[in-house]
């Protein structure tokens, strides 16, 4: 990659990571904090407060993506970060669960994921795009693991209000980073009529959107039941779960990198992509059949993060290559909408299934969903790199 591409990837990954803190930092401690607020003993309200973020993300990703095609990526990212910061400050002030929900709704309304990934695609050549998407995708896994480590400590120091204020301040800092570190964005497409119908109903884009929905639905459903599995079967106190999460994420990065390089340089996207989905099937099946010890749980978590990081990197890259150039932001908006819906549905459905049918039912349902995705993905057309496609045409 060129120095400008490296700078674009690192700075956009940092902006994305700062943004994702708003989701991940509260997960390990929110249920404890909610009990101190009026309405916090209502588990339905607590669950809605957690899920409201993903729900409003789903509503706003497509409009933000389309707006970034028309008005420019950076302008839309700034608006989203300001709305997110406002939501963070409202949640920090909130005197009860109702206002917490208002803050979370506003946080989710700052839905910049589509604009950030579209800008990353704009600023990188096709042969390096998956690497940059890997940087952005890896930032999600790293922030998730660091949040599990840091959230209980920070909560003890500054409380939940302090956590919300910190995420708001970091969002404002991300605006500075956007203009100081991210290379200039290409001009917007203007008010060109966008082929949104084609974006929504394109068969290959549909298959990719099914994939990101299933991936994040399974992720959230898993983490409804895994924390208490680590306690009940692994004998590991909640405060020590980072000892499993953090090494698993870091080792998974080291395993992921050669796979991404092979996908890009050797045009092995199809076998690597399908193999990662297959690995996800193995993980869910393994959790269903054997999760009775700390070591088996640690193994399945490591393999999950390997598959998750490979797919998190390759999916948006494939969307950006498959989408019509004038509707790249719109396509990534649809993609990020289905991602957010997967987070929301996975958390809600995972909790319902676990409560009524047990942990194994969650893993069984996840296995079935990933098998369906593998079948769908098997019929997908994988776009070749332009250099390889041109060479094939010449031959």
Secondary structure as UniProt FT lines:
FT   HELIX           3..24
FT   TURN            25..29
FT   HELIX           30..34
FT   TURN            35..36
FT   TURN            39..41
FT   HELIX           43..71
FT   HELIX           73..93
FT   HELIX           97..109
FT   HELIX           113..122
FT   HELIX           126..128
FT   HELIX           129..181
FT   HELIX           196..201
FT   HELIX           203..232
FT   TURN            233..234
FT   HELIX           238..240
FT   HELIX           242..265
FT   HELIX           269..289
FT   HELIX           294..322
FT   HELIX           325..327
FT   HELIX           328..357
FT   HELIX           359..377
FT   TURN            378..379
FT   HELIX           386..394
//
